[in-house]
């Protein structure tokens, strides 16, 4: 398989991610994302498609040996450098995390242990006893900026988009709050309890 890197003409000259790219060029803790991805491609035979602003990015490895980075480590490195991935075993697209919530992610109503922590997913959580809408301001600080959290009042559900490991943590908090709630009350009745 050939490594495919999608790059729009002219965008590579002005990458979105590193205003100090020249300063980082000589720093051994930074590596060109395209070079790192090419190494992982050679090891895994996965094709990677880099969004244009990602193609010119330099990312921090902070002491990691680029030669020892495999696919799971690549996902972690990407996550902590502001990127998300979408795809399957054959082709993976790498994009800035700012567009993460618009990606066509797996939609789950329960936990799937086969989904890795670094996978961006959409999770729908049914709240039974508490008011889902009132949970949003409490839960939102537990999620990164790119993530999405909303309540759908007619069905008292929460919709979350984030990495699977953080969604598992947030859902655990939701379940604990829901379990401790005083029973099936309407959101208006919950509002009165807080005043």
C-alpha positions in Angstrom: 0.0 0.0 0.0 1.2 3.5 -0.7 1.2 6.1 2.0 -1.3 8.8 1.0 -0.9 12.2 2.4 -3.6 14.7 1.4 -2.2 18.2 1.2 -4.0 21.2 -0.5 -1.8 23.3 -2.7 -0.3 26.3 -0.9 -1.5 25.3 2.6 1.7 23.4 3.4 3.7 26.6 3.2 1.7 28.2 6.1 0.9 25.4 8.5 -1.8 26.2 11.1 -0.2 24.5 14.0 3.2 26.0 14.7 4.0 29.6 14.6 7.4 28.8 16.0 8.1 25.9 13.5 11.5 27.3 12.6 12.4 27.4 16.3 11.3 23.8 16.7 13.1 22.5 13.6 16.4 22.0 15.4 14.9 20.7 18.6 15.2 16.9 18.9 11.9 16.6 20.9 9.9 17.8 17.8 9.4 15.8 14.7 7.5 16.5 11.5 4.1 14.7 11.8 4.4 13.5 8.2 7.7 11.8 9.0 6.3 10.1 12.1 3.2 8.9 10.3 5.4 7.6 7.4 7.4 5.5 10.0 4.2 4.1 11.5 2.9 3.4 8.0 6.0 1.3 7.3 5.4 -0.7 10.5 1.6 -1.2 10.2 0.9 -0.9 6.4 -2.0 1.4 7.4 -2.6 4.3 5.0 -2.8 7.8 6.6 -4.4 10.8 5.2 -3.3 14.1 6.8 -5.6 17.1 6.7 -3.7 20.0 5.1 -2.9 21.9 8.3 -1.8 18.6 10.0 0.6 17.7 7.1 3.0 20.6 8.0 2.8 20.2 11.7 5.7 19.5 14.0 4.8 17.6 17.1 6.4 17.1 20.5 7.7 13.7 21.4 9.2 14.8 24.7 12.0 12.2 24.9 10.3 9.4 23.0 12.3 7.7 20.3 10.4 8.1 17.0 11.6 4.7 15.8 9.8 3.0 18.7 6.4 4.6 18.2 3.8 2.1 17.1 0.2 2.7 16.1 -1.2 2.8 19.7 1.5 5.2 20.8 0.9 7.3 17.7 -2.7 7.8 18.8 -1.6 9.0 22.2 1.0 11.4 20.7 -1.6 12.8 18.3 -4.1 13.3 21.1 -1.7 15.3 23.3 -0.6 17.4 20.3 -4.1 18.5 19.4 -5.1 15.9 16.7 -7.7 13.2 16.4 -8.1 10.3 14.0 -10.9 8.7 12.2 -10.8 5.6 10.2 -10.3 1.8 10.3 -7.4 -0.7 10.1 -6.6 0.2 6.5 -6.9 4.0 6.3 -6.7 6.6 9.0 -7.4 10.3 8.6 -5.6 12.7 11.0 -7.2 16.1 11.7 -7.0 18.9 14.2 -9.1 18.1 17.3 -11.1 21.3 16.7 -13.1 19.4 14.1 -13.4 16.2 16.2 -17.0 16.6 17.1 -18.0 16.9 13.5 -16.4 13.5 12.6 -18.6 10.5 11.7 -17.8 8.6 14.9 -19.2 5.4 16.2 -22.5 6.0 18.0 -22.9 4.0 21.2 -25.6 3.7 23.9 -23.4 1.6 26.1 -19.8 1.0 26.8 -17.9 -1.2 24.3 -14.6 -2.4 25.8 -13.3 -3.3 22.3 -13.1 0.5 21.5 -9.7 1.9 22.4 -9.3 4.8 24.8 -8.0 7.1 22.0 -11.0 6.6 19.7 -13.4 9.5 19.4 -16.9 8.3 19.9 -20.5 9.6 20.2 -22.3 8.3 23.3 -26.0 8.7 24.1 -26.7 8.4 27.8 -30.3 7.9 29.1 -30.7 9.7 32.4 -33.5 8.1 34.5 -33.8 10.0 37.8 -32.1 13.3 37.5 -32.5 16.2 34.9 -30.0 15.7 32.0 -30.1 19.5 31.1 -29.0 20.4 34.6 -26.0 18.1 34.4 -24.5 19.9 31.4 -22.9 22.8 33.3 -21.6 20.4 35.9 -20.1 18.0 33.4 -18.8 20.4 30.7 -15.6 21.3 32.6 -14.7 17.6 32.6 -14.4 17.6 28.8 -11.8 19.1 26.5 -12.6 22.1 24.4 -13.1 20.1 21.2 -15.6 17.7 22.8 -19.3 18.1 22.7 -21.9 17.7 25.5 -25.6 18.5 25.1 -28.9 17.5 26.7 -32.0 16.5 24.7 -34.8 17.4 27.1 -37.7 15.6 25.5 -36.1 12.2 26.2 -33.9 13.4 29.2 -30.7 12.2 27.4 -27.2 13.4 27.2 -25.2 13.4 23.9 -21.4 13.3 24.3 -18.6 13.4 21.8 -15.0 12.8 23.1 -12.3 10.2 23.4 -13.7 6.9 24.7 -11.7 7.0 27.9 -13.0 10.4 29.0 -16.6 9.5 28.0 -16.3 6.4 30.2 -15.3 8.7 33.1 -18.0 11.3 32.4 -20.7 8.6 32.1 -19.5 7.1 35.4 -20.2 10.6 37.0 -23.6 10.8 35.3 -24.6 7.4 36.6 -23.5 8.2 40.1 -25.4 11.5 40.1 -28.5 9.8 38.5 -28.4 7.0 41.2 -28.2 9.6 44.0 -31.1 11.7 42.6 -34.3 11.8 44.6 -36.4 9.9 42.1 -38.2 10.7 38.9 -38.8 14.4 39.0 -39.3 16.8 36.1 -36.5 19.2 35.3 -38.8 22.0 36.7 -39.1 20.1 40.0 -35.3 19.7 40.1 -34.9 23.4 39.6 -37.0 24.1 42.7 -34.9 21.7 44.7 -31.8 23.9 44.0 -33.5 27.2 45.1 
